[in-house]
């Protein structure tokens, strides 16, 4: 599990992209990415830990960042040679406080099972070190939607971390909101669509649209946000930057999956289940300690109209344009799914 430190000239002249920015001081960043333990296999649907590698790669690709990864001793994660790795105990607040000293931003990227246990000491260390900004392990749904938070333990856990950071009163958090990951979660079947076995469950009554992005795009968007000038970044203190790629209903997602696989309805086994019945099934299974049910419920609730899975109205096109000017590329749903299911 790793954290990394980058030095970023937050405003510069980038001749490669033809972007002219006035000179300014560097922005040091600690990147705290948690990877797998030695000898373990991680299968964490929606896990923020998957964002770590594309974020590091996107930061390095800009050619203006230096990264130091703070990694637990037993970790097996590997990084490009440009990244300096420092192994230690990631629950040791004194170590983390020392590591975060002098940084302007700390980015937390962790797998779901350790979302609270590893973020809490890191958040306290960030405050002790006096770091101005922290990006908690959000990278997904809208953090300001009461209904989704009330219905999903995962989002309640994320809110605890933001609340703790605000209680400490030192650092400002920023959430990079992209929606749930399209590619990783369609492989897991969590959109109600099992591409491998050509099966789908359409949740009737859940006719809302959701915002979503690929894992790689999430990393690239995070890197772009971190490269904004201070005058732009400071607008997002204790706020969310909304930068999703796609806006789809469940049926549109199924159609996109069929297009990517060259199939049609007749090639699939498609069932229909009332969304309220599906939610009841999930809640019953959660009571029975079913490990998958919370994730199914998470995606199910996103497709209901008014649930908060659709935050298209909150996307500020002029702000997203700034990320594209820095180098963030647009992605196409067909391309993402073809890469994913091929």
Sine and cosine of phi, psi and omega as CSV:
sin_phi,cos_phi,sin_psi,cos_psi,sin_omega,cos_omega
0.00,0.00,0.71,-0.70,-0.22,-0.98
-0.68,-0.74,0.47,-0.88,0.13,-0.99
-0.86,-0.52,0.40,-0.92,-0.01,-1.00
-0.64,-0.77,0.42,-0.91,-0.08,-1.00
-0.86,-0.51,0.76,-0.65,-0.01,-1.00
-0.77,-0.63,0.57,-0.82,0.12,-0.99
-0.96,-0.27,0.84,-0.55,-0.11,-0.99
-0.84,-0.54,0.83,-0.56,0.21,-0.98
-0.96,0.28,0.94,-0.34,-0.19,-0.98
-0.96,0.27,-0.38,0.92,0.09,-1.00
-0.70,-0.71,0.80,-0.60,-0.11,-0.99
-0.40,-0.92,0.10,-1.00,0.13,-0.99
-0.99,-0.12,0.91,-0.42,-0.01,-1.00
-0.97,-0.26,0.99,-0.10,-0.08,-1.00
-0.94,0.33,-0.44,0.90,-0.02,-1.00
-0.89,0.45,-0.57,0.82,-0.05,-1.00
-0.95,-0.31,0.01,1.00,-0.01,-1.00
0.94,0.35,0.44,0.90,-0.02,-1.00
-0.98,-0.20,0.81,-0.59,0.02,-1.00
-0.96,-0.29,0.83,-0.55,0.02,-1.00
-0.76,-0.65,0.63,-0.78,0.00,-1.00
-0.91,0.42,0.46,-0.89,0.00,-1.00
-0.91,0.42,0.52,-0.85,0.06,-1.00
-0.32,-0.95,0.06,-1.00,-0.03,-1.00
-0.96,0.28,0.28,-0.96,0.04,-1.00
-0.98,0.22,0.47,-0.88,0.06,-1.00
-0.92,-0.38,0.97,-0.23,0.04,-1.00
-0.95,0.30,0.68,-0.74,-0.03,-1.00
-0.74,-0.68,0.73,-0.69,0.17,-0.99
-0.99,-0.11,0.81,-0.59,-0.01,-1.00
-0.95,-0.33,0.91,-0.41,-0.15,-0.99
-0.95,-0.32,1.00,0.02,-0.05,-1.00
-0.96,-0.27,0.78,-0.62,-0.02,-1.00
-0.97,-0.23,0.88,-0.48,0.01,-1.00
-0.95,-0.31,-0.15,-0.99,-0.10,-0.99
-0.96,0.27,0.50,-0.87,0.18,-0.98
-0.93,0.36,0.40,-0.92,0.11,-0.99
-0.88,0.48,0.72,-0.69,0.09,-1.00
0.99,0.16,0.09,1.00,0.01,-1.00
-0.93,-0.36,0.38,-0.92,0.10,-1.00
-0.90,-0.44,0.81,-0.58,0.00,-1.00
-0.99,-0.12,0.80,-0.60,0.12,-0.99
-0.71,-0.71,0.98,0.20,-0.12,-0.99
-0.90,-0.43,1.00,-0.09,-0.03,-1.00
-0.82,0.57,0.78,-0.63,0.03,-1.00
0.98,0.22,0.11,0.99,-0.09,-1.00
-0.88,0.48,0.76,-0.65,0.04,-1.00
-0.91,0.42,-0.33,0.94,0.01,-1.00
-0.84,0.54,-0.44,0.90,-0.01,-1.00
-0.94,0.33,-0.26,0.97,-0.04,-1.00
-0.98,0.18,-0.35,0.94,-0.13,-0.99
-0.84,0.55,-0.79,0.61,-0.07,-1.00
-0.88,0.47,-0.77,0.63,0.00,-1.00
-0.90,0.44,-0.46,0.89,0.05,-1.00
-0.93,0.37,-0.73,0.68,0.04,-1.00
-0.87,0.49,-0.71,0.70,-0.02,-1.00
-0.88,0.48,-0.65,0.76,-0.01,-1.00
-0.93,0.37,-0.61,0.79,0.04,-1.00
-0.92,0.40,-0.69,0.73,0.03,-1.00
-0.91,0.42,-0.60,0.80,-0.04,-1.00
-0.89,0.45,-0.45,0.90,0.01,-1.00
-0.95,0.30,-0.32,0.95,0.08,-1.00
0.96,0.29,0.28,0.96,-0.04,-1.00
-0.79,-0.61,0.16,0.99,-0.07,-1.00
-0.88,-0.47,0.59,-0.81,0.22,-0.97
-0.90,-0.44,0.66,-0.75,-0.16,-0.99
-0.80,-0.59,0.74,-0.67,0.17,-0.98
-0.89,-0.46,0.86,-0.52,-0.03,-1.00
-1.00,-0.05,0.82,-0.57,0.09,-1.00
-0.99,-0.12,0.94,-0.34,-0.20,-0.98
-0.83,-0.55,0.67,-0.75,0.03,-1.00
-0.91,0.40,0.48,-0.88,-0.21,-0.98
-0.85,0.53,-0.64,0.77,-0.09,-1.00
-1.00,0.06,0.06,1.00,-0.07,-1.00
-0.93,0.36,0.46,-0.89,0.01,-1.00
-0.91,-0.41,0.10,1.00,0.01,-1.00
-0.88,0.47,0.59,-0.81,0.08,-1.00
-0.88,-0.47,0.45,-0.90,-0.04,-1.00
-0.73,-0.68,0.32,-0.95,0.10,-1.00
-0.86,0.52,0.40,-0.92,-0.06,-1.00
-0.88,0.48,-0.35,0.94,0.01,-1.00
-0.95,0.32,-0.25,0.97,-0.07,-1.00
-1.00,-0.06,0.80,-0.59,0.08,-1.00
-1.00,0.06,0.76,-0.66,-0.07,-1.00
-0.94,-0.35,0.75,-0.66,0.05,-1.00
-0.82,-0.57,0.96,-0.29,-0.01,-1.00
-0.99,0.12,0.62,-0.78,0.08,-1.00
-0.15,-0.99,-0.12,-0.99,-0.02,-1.00
-1.00,0.09,0.90,-0.43,-0.08,-1.00
-0.98,0.18,-0.01,1.00,0.12,-0.99
-0.98,-0.19,0.00,1.00,-0.03,-1.00
-1.00,0.07,0.98,-0.21,-0.07,-1.00
-0.89,0.45,-0.57,0.82,-0.01,-1.00
-0.91,0.41,-0.66,0.75,0.06,-1.00
-0.89,0.45,-0.73,0.68,-0.03,-1.00
-0.90,0.43,-0.63,0.77,0.02,-1.00
-0.86,0.50,-0.69,0.72,0.04,-1.00
-0.89,0.45,-0.67,0.74,-0.03,-1.00
-0.91,0.41,-0.52,0.85,-0.06,-1.00
-1.00,0.02,-0.12,0.99,-0.02,-1.00
-0.84,0.54,0.71,-0.70,0.07,-1.00
0.99,0.16,0.04,1.00,-0.01,-1.00
-1.00,0.00,0.45,-0.90,0.07,-1.00
-0.99,-0.13,-0.47,0.88,-0.04,-1.00
-0.61,-0.79,0.66,-0.75,0.17,-0.99
-0.87,-0.49,0.78,-0.63,0.01,-1.00
-0.94,-0.34,0.83,-0.56,-0.01,-1.00
-0.97,-0.25,0.83,-0.55,0.01,-1.00
-0.73,-0.68,0.94,-0.34,-0.14,-0.99
-0.67,-0.74,0.39,-0.92,0.13,-0.99
-0.97,0.24,0.43,-0.90,-0.11,-0.99
-0.83,0.56,-0.67,0.75,-0.05,-1.00
-0.87,0.50,-0.36,0.93,-0.03,-1.00
-0.90,-0.43,0.37,0.93,-0.07,-1.00
-0.85,0.52,-0.65,0.76,-0.02,-1.00
-1.00,-0.06,-0.72,0.69,-0.14,-0.99
-0.89,0.45,-0.53,0.85,0.02,-1.00
-0.99,-0.13,-0.42,0.91,0.01,-1.00
-0.97,0.25,-0.59,0.80,-0.06,-1.00
-0.86,0.51,-0.78,0.63,0.04,-1.00
-0.90,0.44,-0.54,0.84,0.01,-1.00
-0.92,0.38,-0.66,0.75,0.01,-1.00
-0.90,0.44,-0.66,0.75,0.04,-1.00
-0.91,0.42,-0.63,0.77,0.02,-1.00
-0.91,0.41,-0.62,0.78,0.04,-1.00
-0.86,0.51,-0.69,0.72,0.01,-1.00
-0.91,0.41,-0.70,0.71,0.01,-1.00
-0.88,0.47,-0.55,0.84,-0.01,-1.00
-0.99,0.12,-0.14,0.99,0.03,-1.00
0.95,0.32,0.54,0.84,-0.02,-1.00
-0.97,0.25,0.77,-0.64,-0.06,-1.00
-0.91,0.41,-0.63,0.78,-0.09,-1.00
-0.81,-0.58,0.54,-0.84,0.13,-0.99
-0.67,-0.75,0.71,-0.70,0.15,-0.99
-0.97,-0.26,0.99,-0.17,0.02,-1.00
-0.94,0.35,0.16,-0.99,-0.04,-1.00
-0.96,0.26,0.96,0.27,0.04,-1.00
-0.99,-0.14,-0.99,0.13,0.12,-0.99
0.68,0.73,0.85,0.52,-0.04,-1.00
0.00,-1.00,-0.85,-0.53,-0.11,-0.99
-0.94,0.35,0.24,-0.97,0.07,-1.00
-0.89,0.45,0.85,-0.53,-0.04,-1.00
-0.98,0.20,-0.06,1.00,-0.09,-1.00
-0.95,-0.32,0.30,0.95,-0.05,-1.00
-0.99,-0.16,0.96,-0.29,-0.09,-1.00
-0.87,0.49,-0.69,0.73,-0.09,-1.00
-0.89,0.46,-0.72,0.69,0.00,-1.00
-0.90,0.43,-0.65,0.76,-0.01,-1.00
-0.89,0.45,-0.68,0.73,-0.02,-1.00
-0.90,0.44,-0.50,0.87,-0.11,-0.99
-1.00,-0.08,-0.18,0.98,-0.11,-0.99
-0.75,-0.67,0.87,-0.50,-0.02,-1.00
-0.87,0.49,-0.59,0.81,0.01,-1.00
-0.83,0.56,-0.72,0.70,-0.03,-1.00
-0.96,0.29,-0.48,0.88,0.10,-1.00
-0.91,0.42,-0.65,0.76,0.03,-1.00
-0.90,0.43,-0.63,0.78,0.02,-1.00
-0.92,0.40,-0.62,0.78,0.02,-1.00
-0.90,0.44,-0.59,0.81,0.04,-1.00
-0.84,0.55,-0.64,0.76,-0.03,-1.00
-0.93,0.36,-0.69,0.73,0.04,-1.00
-0.89,0.45,-0.67,0.74,0.00,-1.00
-0.89,0.45,-0.67,0.75,0.03,-1.00
-0.87,0.49,-0.69,0.72,0.00,-1.00
-0.88,0.48,-0.66,0.75,0.01,-1.00
-0.94,0.34,-0.57,0.82,0.04,-1.00
-0.89,0.45,-0.62,0.78,0.00,-1.00
-0.93,0.36,-0.50,0.87,0.19,-0.98
0.95,0.32,0.39,0.92,-0.02,-1.00
-0.94,-0.33,-0.82,0.58,-0.08,-1.00
-0.99,-0.16,0.43,-0.90,0.13,-0.99
-0.98,-0.21,0.72,-0.69,0.04,-1.00
-1.00,-0.03,0.46,-0.89,0.11,-0.99
-0.74,-0.67,0.75,-0.66,0.04,-1.00
-0.96,-0.29,0.79,-0.61,0.09,-1.00
-1.00,-0.05,0.96,-0.29,-0.15,-0.99
-0.98,-0.19,0.92,-0.39,-0.04,-1.00
-0.85,-0.52,-0.13,0.99,-0.16,-0.99
1.00,0.07,0.12,-0.99,0.02,-1.00
-0.94,0.35,0.44,-0.90,-0.13,-0.99
-0.95,0.32,0.83,-0.55,-0.02,-1.00
-0.91,0.41,-0.79,0.62,-0.16,-0.99
-0.95,0.32,-0.78,0.62,-0.07,-1.00
-0.89,0.45,-0.61,0.80,-0.09,-1.00
-0.99,0.11,-0.35,0.94,0.10,-0.99
-0.97,0.25,-0.50,0.87,0.11,-0.99
-0.90,0.43,-0.61,0.80,-0.02,-1.00
-0.98,0.19,-0.17,0.99,-0.02,-1.00
0.98,0.20,0.25,0.97,-0.13,-0.99
-0.99,0.13,-0.11,0.99,0.12,-0.99
-1.00,0.04,0.14,0.99,-0.11,-0.99
0.99,0.12,0.20,0.98,-0.08,-1.00
-0.79,-0.61,0.89,-0.45,0.02,-1.00
-0.97,-0.23,1.00,-0.05,-0.10,-1.00
-0.91,0.42,-0.68,0.73,-0.08,-1.00
-0.86,0.51,-0.68,0.73,-0.05,-1.00
-0.99,-0.15,0.08,1.00,0.03,-1.00
0.82,0.57,0.76,0.65,0.04,-1.00
-0.79,-0.61,0.55,-0.84,0.04,-1.00
-0.54,-0.84,0.59,-0.81,0.15,-0.99
-0.90,-0.45,0.92,-0.39,0.03,-1.00
-1.00,0.00,0.83,-0.56,-0.04,-1.00
-1.00,0.07,0.98,-0.18,-0.01,-1.00
-0.93,0.36,0.66,-0.75,-0.08,-1.00
1.00,-0.08,-0.27,0.96,0.06,-1.00
-0.98,-0.22,0.98,0.19,-0.15,-0.99
-0.97,-0.24,0.16,0.99,-0.01,-1.00
-0.97,0.25,0.25,-0.97,0.09,-1.00
-1.00,-0.10,0.44,-0.90,0.09,-1.00
-0.84,-0.54,0.45,-0.89,0.16,-0.99
-1.00,-0.10,0.58,-0.81,-0.05,-1.00
-0.40,-0.91,0.27,-0.96,0.02,-1.00
-0.46,-0.89,0.20,-0.98,0.10,-1.00
-0.99,0.11,0.29,-0.96,0.04,-1.00
-0.88,0.47,-0.72,0.69,-0.02,-1.00
-0.87,0.49,-0.67,0.74,0.00,-1.00
-0.90,0.44,-0.56,0.83,0.03,-1.00
-0.89,0.46,-0.71,0.71,0.05,-1.00
-0.89,0.46,-0.67,0.74,-0.01,-1.00
-0.92,0.39,-0.62,0.79,0.04,-1.00
-0.91,0.41,-0.64,0.76,0.03,-1.00
-0.88,0.47,-0.70,0.71,0.03,-1.00
-0.88,0.47,-0.63,0.78,0.01,-1.00
-0.92,0.39,-0.67,0.74,0.04,-1.00
-0.86,0.50,-0.66,0.75,-0.02,-1.00
-0.93,0.37,-0.28,0.96,-0.02,-1.00
-0.99,-0.14,0.04,1.00,0.04,-1.00
-0.92,0.39,0.52,-0.86,0.13,-0.99
-0.87,0.50,0.44,-0.90,-0.04,-1.00
-0.83,0.57,-0.62,0.78,-0.03,-1.00
-0.89,0.46,-0.47,0.88,0.05,-1.00
-1.00,0.06,-0.70,0.72,-0.03,-1.00
-0.89,0.46,-0.61,0.80,-0.07,-1.00
-0.91,0.43,-0.30,0.95,0.04,-1.00
-0.94,0.33,-0.25,0.97,-0.11,-0.99
-0.96,-0.29,0.38,0.92,0.07,-1.00
-0.90,0.45,0.85,-0.53,-0.04,-1.00
0.82,0.57,0.62,0.79,0.01,-1.00
-0.67,-0.74,0.07,-1.00,0.01,-1.00
-0.93,-0.36,0.62,-0.79,0.15,-0.99
-0.97,-0.22,0.92,-0.40,-0.07,-1.00
-1.00,-0.02,0.91,-0.41,-0.04,-1.00
-0.59,-0.81,0.86,0.51,0.02,-1.00
-0.98,0.20,0.26,-0.97,0.03,-1.00
-0.99,-0.16,-0.61,0.79,-0.17,-0.98
-0.77,-0.64,0.31,-0.95,-0.05,-1.00
-0.61,-0.79,0.98,-0.18,-0.23,-0.97
-0.67,-0.74,0.52,-0.86,0.25,-0.97
-1.00,0.07,0.19,-0.98,0.03,-1.00
-0.89,0.45,-0.64,0.77,0.01,-1.00
-0.91,0.41,-0.62,0.79,0.05,-1.00
-0.91,0.42,-0.59,0.81,0.05,-1.00
-0.91,0.41,-0.66,0.75,0.06,-1.00
-0.88,0.47,-0.69,0.73,0.02,-1.00
-0.88,0.47,-0.63,0.78,0.03,-1.00
-0.91,0.41,-0.63,0.78,0.04,-1.00
-0.91,0.41,-0.63,0.78,0.04,-1.00
-0.91,0.42,-0.66,0.75,0.03,-1.00
-0.89,0.46,-0.66,0.75,-0.02,-1.00
-0.92,0.39,-0.47,0.88,-0.03,-1.00
-0.98,-0.20,0.01,1.00,0.00,-1.00
0.91,0.41,0.58,0.82,-0.04,-1.00
-0.86,-0.51,0.09,-1.00,0.04,-1.00
-0.67,-0.75,0.02,-1.00,-0.05,-1.00
-0.80,0.60,-0.64,0.77,-0.05,-1.00
-0.92,0.39,-0.26,0.97,0.02,-1.00
-1.00,0.00,-0.07,1.00,-0.09,-1.00
-0.88,-0.47,0.46,-0.89,0.19,-0.98
-0.99,-0.12,0.96,-0.29,-0.10,-1.00
-0.92,-0.39,0.87,-0.49,0.05,-1.00
-0.95,-0.30,0.31,-0.95,0.03,-1.00
-0.79,-0.61,0.72,-0.70,0.01,-1.00
-0.68,-0.74,0.74,-0.68,0.05,-1.00
-0.86,0.51,0.70,-0.71,-0.09,-1.00
-0.87,0.50,-0.59,0.81,0.00,-1.00
-0.93,0.36,-0.60,0.80,0.07,-1.00
-0.91,0.41,-0.64,0.77,0.01,-1.00
-0.90,0.44,-0.64,0.77,0.04,-1.00
-0.90,0.43,-0.66,0.76,0.04,-1.00
-0.88,0.48,-0.69,0.73,0.04,-1.00
-0.85,0.52,-0.70,0.72,0.00,-1.00
-0.89,0.46,-0.73,0.69,-0.02,-1.00
-0.89,0.45,-0.62,0.78,0.05,-1.00
-0.89,0.45,-0.69,0.73,-0.02,-1.00
-0.93,0.36,-0.56,0.83,0.06,-1.00
-0.89,0.46,-0.65,0.76,0.06,-1.00
-0.89,0.46,-0.49,0.87,0.02,-1.00
-1.00,0.03,0.15,0.99,0.05,-1.00
0.93,0.37,0.46,0.89,0.09,-1.00
-0.92,0.40,0.81,-0.59,-0.12,-0.99
-0.96,0.29,-0.44,0.90,-0.06,-1.00
-1.00,0.04,-0.48,0.88,-0.12,-0.99
-0.82,0.58,-0.66,0.75,0.01,-1.00
-0.87,0.49,-0.54,0.84,-0.01,-1.00
-0.97,0.26,-0.63,0.77,0.07,-1.00
-0.87,0.49,-0.70,0.71,0.02,-1.00
-0.88,0.48,-0.64,0.77,0.00,-1.00
-0.82,0.57,-0.74,0.68,-0.03,-1.00
-0.97,0.25,-0.61,0.79,0.01,-1.00
-0.85,0.53,-0.74,0.68,-0.05,-1.00
-0.91,0.41,-0.47,0.88,-0.01,-1.00
-0.91,0.42,-0.50,0.86,-0.09,-1.00
-0.99,0.13,-0.14,0.99,0.03,-1.00
-0.97,0.23,0.70,-0.71,0.01,-1.00
-0.87,0.50,0.71,-0.71,0.02,-1.00
0.98,0.17,0.07,1.00,-0.03,-1.00
-0.98,0.22,-0.46,0.89,-0.05,-1.00
0.91,-0.41,-0.09,1.00,0.06,-1.00
-0.93,0.36,-0.34,0.94,0.05,-1.00
-0.97,-0.24,0.96,-0.29,0.03,-1.00
-0.87,-0.50,0.45,0.89,-0.03,-1.00
-0.83,0.55,-0.58,0.82,-0.03,-1.00
-0.93,0.38,-0.28,0.96,-0.02,-1.00
-1.00,-0.06,-0.11,0.99,-0.01,-1.00
-0.97,0.25,0.84,-0.55,0.03,-1.00
-0.99,-0.11,0.96,-0.27,-0.09,-1.00
-0.86,0.51,-0.57,0.82,-0.02,-1.00
-0.93,0.36,-0.55,0.84,0.04,-1.00
-0.96,0.28,-0.66,0.75,0.04,-1.00
-0.89,0.45,-0.58,0.81,0.03,-1.00
-0.85,0.52,-0.58,0.82,0.03,-1.00
-0.88,0.48,-0.60,0.80,0.03,-1.00
-0.93,0.37,-0.62,0.78,0.04,-1.00
-0.91,0.41,-0.57,0.82,0.03,-1.00
-0.93,0.38,-0.50,0.87,0.07,-1.00
-0.96,0.27,-0.43,0.90,0.02,-1.00
0.67,-0.74,-0.04,1.00,0.03,-1.00
-0.91,0.42,0.80,-0.60,0.00,-1.00
-1.00,-0.03,0.45,-0.89,0.12,-0.99
-0.99,0.13,0.46,-0.89,0.05,-1.00
-0.83,-0.55,0.43,-0.90,-0.01,-1.00
-0.93,-0.37,0.67,-0.74,-0.06,-1.00
-0.87,0.49,-0.61,0.79,0.01,-1.00
-0.89,0.46,-0.67,0.74,-0.01,-1.00
-0.91,0.42,-0.69,0.72,-0.02,-1.00
-0.88,0.48,-0.73,0.68,-0.06,-1.00
-0.94,0.33,-0.59,0.81,0.04,-1.00
-0.89,0.46,-0.67,0.74,0.04,-1.00
-0.90,0.43,-0.58,0.81,-0.12,-0.99
-0.97,0.23,-0.69,0.73,-0.14,-0.99
-0.99,-0.14,-0.09,1.00,-0.03,-1.00
-0.98,0.20,0.00,0.00,0.00,0.00
